[in-house]
Amino acid sequence: TENVVRFTSLGDSLGRYNIFHYHQEENKFVYRKVGYWSQSLVLNTSLLPWAGGVPPTSQCSDPCQPNEAKSMQPGDVCCWICIPCQPHQYLLDEFTCMDCGFGEWPLANLTGCYELPEEYIHWSDAWAVGPVTIACLGMLCTLAVAGVFLRNNDTPVVKASGRELSYILLFGVLLCYAMTFIYIAKPSAFVCALRRLGLGTSFAVCYSALLTKTNRIARIFGGARDSAQRPRFISPASQVAICAALISAQLLVALIWLLVETPGVRKEVGPERRDVVTLKCNSLDSSMLVSLTYNCILIILCTFYAFKTRKCPENFNEAKFIGFTMYTTCIIWLAFQPIFYVTASDYR
């Protein structure tokens, strides 16, 4: 294109090129010069009939999307492939997807991560309103029954039913309803300690009172058949002492558990939902069931004595109602364990 010959500082000649377009004209293919290169490009685009009227893209790799990282190919410094980052990853640079830390999630622009909010049952949640309402109604009913007992405290009917054990039983029922509020409260070291201490103890108070009562009835009528001597430890004070001893055993188990596993909280992220952080107590689900083993023993013994005293005289026919209660309790507890294991991963 020019008659002047130029060289670089290294002695190499400068490249000069003619650019031709190979195309079809009048049923034959010909070359047409459309431009040249001599240190810069000179191109007559009006002579180039592009398909669709738009010049084709001349690049080996397209730009990556905002959620993609470049992966350079071996032996190629100019071309890459785009690899999508995982939902829990952010872009450290244009070539690296980096995992967010535990309990974190990438920002919308993938330039960093933010800490996920902790999820737990709030007092305004539907999962809390229902149980709290039922617990409040149950506590009111329990207090109403306790008021009836106090009003008729010195009547023969209340005395014959074992009023001391009845009050202990009502207190245990009240504790069971109160545990609803402990389990809905935001997890903390103190709340978790109350959960461990209160769950087994509230049940133990109820079943210890029922076991002591049914055992007393069984010994009274069993002793009457065997001998005329009055059975030992059937006075109200003895019954309260036996019941307190049974409850103390559960308290001892709970205290040992608190010492072995220090109460606290942990953040839990599920394998399928890494964008959800659940705040939980740090106790193991298996430990919770182990702590309730003592209550299972009380239930079995209470059911045994309730069945044994089912044919008592009419004045002691409360044993029949206790028996019915224990039969249904056994069914509920048998259903509780598998349901507990299946739903333990869901804080609701």
C-alpha positions as CSV (number, residue, x, y, z in Angstrom):
1,T,0.0,0.0,0.0
2,E,3.0,2.3,0.5
3,N,6.5,2.4,-1.0
4,V,8.2,3.4,2.3
5,V,9.8,0.6,4.3
6,R,10.0,1.0,8.0
7,F,11.6,-1.0,10.8
8,T,11.1,-1.3,14.5
9,S,13.8,-0.6,17.1
10,L,14.6,-4.4,17.0
11,G,15.2,-4.4,13.3
12,D,11.9,-6.0,12.4
13,S,9.9,-4.6,9.5
14,L,6.5,-3.3,10.2
15,G,3.7,-5.5,9.0
16,R,1.5,-4.3,6.2
17,Y,-1.6,-6.3,5.0
18,N,-4.3,-6.0,2.5
19,I,-7.8,-7.1,3.5
20,F,-10.0,-8.8,1.0
21,H,-13.5,-9.9,1.2
22,Y,-14.4,-13.3,-0.5
23,H,-17.9,-13.2,-1.7
24,Q,-20.2,-14.2,-4.5
25,E,-21.0,-12.0,-7.5
26,E,-23.0,-13.0,-10.5
27,N,-22.8,-16.7,-9.8
28,K,-19.1,-16.7,-9.1
29,F,-16.9,-16.1,-6.1
30,V,-14.4,-13.2,-6.2
31,Y,-12.1,-11.3,-3.9
32,R,-12.7,-7.6,-3.2
33,K,-10.3,-5.4,-1.4
34,V,-12.1,-3.7,1.5
35,G,-9.2,-2.3,3.5
36,Y,-5.6,-2.6,4.7
37,W,-3.5,-2.6,7.8
38,S,-0.4,-0.4,8.1
39,Q,0.2,0.3,11.8
40,S,-3.5,0.9,12.0
41,L,-6.7,-0.5,10.5
42,V,-8.4,1.2,7.5
43,L,-11.6,-0.6,6.7
44,N,-14.4,0.3,4.3
45,T,-17.4,-1.3,6.0
46,S,-19.8,-0.2,3.3
47,L,-18.2,-2.9,1.0
48,L,-19.0,-5.6,3.6
49,P,-22.4,-7.1,3.2
50,W,-22.8,-8.7,6.7
51,A,-25.5,-11.3,7.2
52,G,-28.5,-9.5,8.8
53,G,-26.7,-6.2,8.4
54,V,-24.8,-6.6,11.8
55,P,-21.1,-7.4,12.0
56,P,-20.4,-10.8,13.8
57,T,-18.9,-10.9,17.2
58,S,-15.2,-11.7,17.1
59,Q,-14.2,-13.0,20.5
60,C,-13.4,-16.4,22.0
61,S,-15.3,-15.8,25.3
62,D,-18.4,-13.9,26.3
63,P,-18.4,-11.8,29.5
64,C,-19.5,-13.7,32.6
65,Q,-22.7,-13.0,34.4
66,P,-22.6,-11.3,37.8
67,N,-22.9,-14.6,39.6
68,E,-20.2,-16.4,37.5
69,A,-16.4,-16.7,37.8
70,K,-13.9,-17.0,35.0
71,S,-12.1,-20.3,34.6
72,M,-9.0,-19.9,32.4
73,Q,-8.3,-22.9,30.2
74,P,-4.9,-24.6,30.2
75,G,-2.6,-23.1,27.6
76,D,-4.9,-20.3,26.8
77,V,-4.4,-16.8,28.3
78,C,-7.2,-15.0,26.5
79,C,-10.2,-17.3,26.6
80,W,-12.2,-18.6,29.6
81,I,-15.4,-20.4,30.5
82,C,-17.9,-19.0,33.0
83,I,-18.6,-21.2,36.1
84,P,-21.7,-20.3,38.2
85,C,-21.0,-19.7,41.9
86,Q,-23.1,-21.7,44.4
87,P,-25.9,-19.9,46.2
88,H,-23.9,-19.6,49.4
89,Q,-20.8,-18.2,47.6
90,Y,-19.6,-14.7,46.8
91,L,-17.0,-13.5,44.2
92,L,-13.7,-12.9,45.9
93,D,-12.4,-11.7,42.5
94,E,-13.4,-12.3,38.9
95,F,-11.7,-15.8,39.0
96,T,-12.7,-17.1,42.5
97,C,-16.0,-18.1,44.1
98,M,-15.6,-18.2,47.9
99,D,-17.9,-19.7,50.5
100,C,-19.5,-17.4,53.0
101,G,-18.8,-18.2,56.7
102,F,-21.1,-20.2,58.9
103,G,-24.4,-18.4,59.4
104,E,-23.7,-16.0,56.6
105,W,-25.1,-15.4,53.1
106,P,-23.8,-13.5,50.1
107,L,-24.9,-9.9,49.3
108,A,-27.1,-9.2,46.3
109,N,-24.1,-8.0,44.3
110,L,-21.9,-10.9,45.5
111,T,-19.1,-8.6,46.8
112,G,-19.3,-10.0,50.3
113,C,-21.4,-11.7,52.9
114,Y,-23.8,-10.6,55.7
115,E,-24.8,-12.4,58.9
116,L,-28.1,-14.1,58.6
117,P,-30.8,-13.3,61.3
118,E,-31.4,-16.0,63.9
119,E,-34.7,-17.8,63.6
120,Y,-36.7,-19.0,66.7
121,I,-40.3,-19.0,67.7
122,H,-41.5,-15.5,68.5
123,W,-44.4,-14.8,70.8
124,S,-46.4,-13.3,67.8
125,D,-46.0,-16.4,65.6
126,A,-48.9,-18.7,65.0
127,W,-46.8,-21.6,66.3
128,A,-46.7,-19.7,69.7
129,V,-50.2,-18.2,69.9
130,G,-52.0,-21.5,69.9
131,P,-49.9,-23.3,72.6
132,V,-49.9,-20.2,74.8
133,T,-53.7,-19.8,74.6
134,I,-54.2,-23.5,75.5
135,A,-51.6,-23.2,78.3
136,C,-53.4,-20.1,79.7
137,L,-56.8,-21.9,79.6
138,G,-55.2,-25.0,81.2
139,M,-53.7,-23.0,84.0
140,L,-57.0,-21.2,84.7
141,C,-58.8,-24.5,84.9
142,T,-56.1,-26.0,87.1
143,L,-56.3,-23.0,89.5
144,A,-60.1,-23.2,89.5
145,V,-59.9,-26.9,90.5
146,A,-57.4,-26.0,93.2
147,G,-59.8,-23.3,94.4
148,V,-62.6,-25.9,94.7
149,F,-60.3,-28.2,96.7
150,L,-59.3,-25.4,99.0
151,R,-62.9,-24.4,99.6
152,N,-63.8,-28.0,100.5
153,N,-60.4,-28.8,102.1
154,D,-61.9,-30.3,105.3
155,T,-64.7,-32.3,103.7
156,P,-64.6,-36.1,103.9
157,V,-64.5,-36.4,100.1
158,V,-61.3,-34.3,99.8
159,K,-59.7,-36.0,102.8
160,A,-60.4,-39.4,101.4
161,S,-58.9,-38.6,98.0
162,G,-55.6,-37.7,99.6
163,R,-55.7,-34.0,99.5
164,E,-51.9,-33.5,100.0
165,L,-51.2,-35.7,97.0
166,S,-54.0,-34.0,95.1
167,Y,-52.4,-30.6,95.7
168,I,-49.0,-31.9,94.6
169,L,-50.7,-33.3,91.4
170,L,-52.3,-30.0,90.7
171,F,-49.0,-28.2,91.2
172,G,-47.4,-30.6,88.7
173,V,-50.1,-30.0,86.1
174,L,-49.6,-26.2,86.6
175,L,-45.8,-26.7,86.0
176,C,-46.5,-28.6,82.8
177,Y,-48.6,-25.8,81.5
178,A,-46.0,-23.2,82.6
179,M,-43.3,-25.1,80.6
180,T,-45.1,-23.9,77.5
181,F,-43.8,-20.4,78.1
182,I,-40.3,-21.6,78.8
183,Y,-40.2,-23.5,75.5
184,I,-41.5,-20.5,73.5
185,A,-39.1,-18.0,75.1
186,K,-35.9,-17.1,73.1
187,P,-33.2,-19.7,73.7
188,S,-30.5,-18.5,76.1
189,A,-28.3,-20.3,78.7
190,F,-30.8,-19.6,81.5
191,V,-33.8,-20.6,79.4
192,C,-32.1,-23.8,78.3
193,A,-31.3,-24.7,81.9
194,L,-34.9,-24.1,82.9
195,R,-36.0,-26.4,80.0
196,R,-33.8,-29.2,81.1
197,L,-34.8,-28.8,84.7
198,G,-38.5,-28.1,84.3
199,L,-39.6,-30.6,81.6
200,G,-38.7,-33.8,83.4
201,T,-39.5,-32.4,86.9
202,S,-43.0,-31.2,85.9
203,F,-43.9,-34.7,84.6
204,A,-42.2,-36.3,87.7
205,V,-44.3,-34.2,90.1
206,C,-47.5,-35.5,88.4
207,Y,-46.6,-39.1,88.0
208,S,-45.0,-39.3,91.5
209,A,-48.2,-38.1,93.0
210,L,-50.2,-40.6,91.0
211,L,-47.8,-43.5,91.7
212,T,-47.8,-42.7,95.5
213,K,-51.6,-42.6,95.5
214,T,-52.1,-45.9,93.6
215,N,-49.4,-47.6,95.6
216,R,-51.2,-46.6,98.8
217,I,-54.5,-47.9,97.6
218,A,-52.9,-51.2,96.5
219,R,-51.1,-51.7,99.8
220,I,-54.3,-50.9,101.8
221,F,-56.4,-53.5,100.1
222,G,-53.5,-55.9,99.6
223,G,-52.7,-55.8,103.3
224,A,-56.4,-56.2,104.2
225,R,-56.5,-59.5,102.3
226,D,-53.3,-60.8,103.7
227,S,-53.5,-59.7,107.4
228,A,-55.5,-57.4,109.7
229,Q,-52.4,-55.3,110.4
230,R,-52.5,-51.8,109.1
231,P,-50.0,-51.1,106.2
232,R,-47.0,-48.8,107.0
233,F,-46.4,-45.4,105.5
234,I,-50.0,-44.6,104.5
235,S,-50.3,-41.4,106.6
236,P,-50.5,-38.1,104.8
237,A,-47.0,-37.1,106.0
238,S,-45.6,-40.4,104.8
239,Q,-47.2,-40.1,101.4
240,V,-45.8,-36.6,100.9
241,A,-42.3,-37.8,102.0
242,I,-42.5,-40.7,99.5
243,C,-43.7,-38.4,96.7
244,A,-40.9,-35.9,97.5
245,A,-38.3,-38.7,97.4
246,L,-39.6,-39.7,93.9
247,I,-39.5,-36.1,92.7
248,S,-36.0,-35.7,94.1
249,A,-34.7,-38.5,92.0
250,Q,-35.7,-36.7,88.9
251,L,-34.2,-33.5,90.1
252,L,-30.9,-35.3,90.7
253,V,-31.0,-36.7,87.2
254,A,-31.6,-33.2,85.8
255,L,-28.8,-31.6,87.9
256,I,-26.3,-34.3,86.8
257,W,-27.4,-33.5,83.2
258,L,-26.7,-29.8,83.7
259,L,-23.3,-30.6,85.1
260,V,-22.3,-33.0,82.3
261,E,-23.7,-30.8,79.5
262,T,-23.4,-27.1,80.3
263,P,-26.5,-25.3,79.1
264,G,-26.0,-22.9,76.3
265,V,-27.2,-22.1,72.8
266,R,-26.0,-23.0,69.3
267,K,-26.7,-21.8,65.8
268,E,-27.8,-24.6,63.4
269,V,-27.8,-24.5,59.6
270,G,-29.6,-27.3,57.8
271,P,-27.8,-29.0,54.8
272,E,-30.7,-28.2,52.5
273,R,-31.4,-24.6,53.7
274,R,-28.1,-22.9,54.3
275,D,-29.9,-19.5,54.2
276,V,-31.8,-20.3,57.4
277,V,-30.0,-20.1,60.8
278,T,-31.9,-21.6,63.7
279,L,-31.1,-20.7,67.3
280,K,-31.4,-23.8,69.6
281,C,-30.3,-25.0,72.9
282,N,-27.0,-27.0,72.7
283,S,-28.4,-30.2,74.3
284,L,-28.6,-33.3,72.3
285,D,-32.1,-34.7,71.4
286,S,-31.0,-38.1,72.7
287,S,-30.1,-36.6,76.0
288,M,-33.6,-35.1,76.3
289,L,-35.1,-38.6,75.9
290,V,-32.7,-40.1,78.3
291,S,-33.7,-37.5,80.9
292,L,-37.3,-38.6,80.5
293,T,-36.5,-42.3,81.1
294,Y,-37.2,-41.9,84.8
295,N,-40.6,-40.5,84.0
296,C,-41.3,-43.6,81.8
297,I,-40.5,-45.8,84.7
298,L,-42.9,-43.8,86.9
299,I,-45.6,-44.2,84.2
300,I,-45.1,-47.9,83.9
301,L,-45.3,-48.4,87.7
302,C,-48.3,-46.1,88.0
303,T,-50.1,-48.0,85.2
304,F,-49.3,-51.3,86.9
305,Y,-50.8,-50.2,90.3
306,A,-53.7,-48.6,88.6
307,F,-54.5,-51.8,86.8
308,K,-54.0,-53.7,90.0
309,T,-56.5,-51.5,91.9
310,R,-59.1,-51.3,89.2
311,K,-61.6,-53.4,91.2
312,C,-61.4,-51.5,94.5
313,P,-64.6,-50.6,96.4
314,E,-66.7,-47.6,95.3
315,N,-65.1,-45.3,97.9
316,F,-61.8,-45.7,96.1
317,N,-63.1,-45.8,92.6
318,E,-60.7,-43.0,91.6
319,A,-58.2,-45.8,90.9
320,K,-60.3,-46.6,87.8
321,F,-60.0,-43.1,86.5
322,I,-56.3,-43.0,87.3
323,G,-56.1,-46.3,85.3
324,F,-57.8,-44.8,82.3
325,T,-55.5,-41.8,82.5
326,M,-52.4,-44.0,82.6
327,Y,-53.6,-46.1,79.7
328,T,-54.0,-43.1,77.5
329,T,-50.7,-41.6,78.8
330,C,-48.8,-44.8,77.7
331,I,-50.3,-44.5,74.2
332,I,-49.4,-40.8,74.0
333,W,-45.8,-41.4,75.2
334,L,-45.3,-44.2,72.7
335,A,-46.4,-41.9,69.9
336,F,-44.3,-39.0,71.3
337,Q,-40.9,-40.6,70.9
338,P,-40.9,-41.3,67.2
339,I,-42.6,-38.0,66.5
340,F,-40.0,-36.2,68.6
341,Y,-37.1,-37.8,66.6
342,V,-38.7,-37.1,63.2
343,T,-39.5,-33.4,64.0
344,A,-36.4,-32.6,66.2
345,S,-34.7,-30.8,63.3
346,D,-37.5,-28.2,63.0
347,Y,-37.5,-25.6,65.7
348,R,-41.3,-25.2,65.3
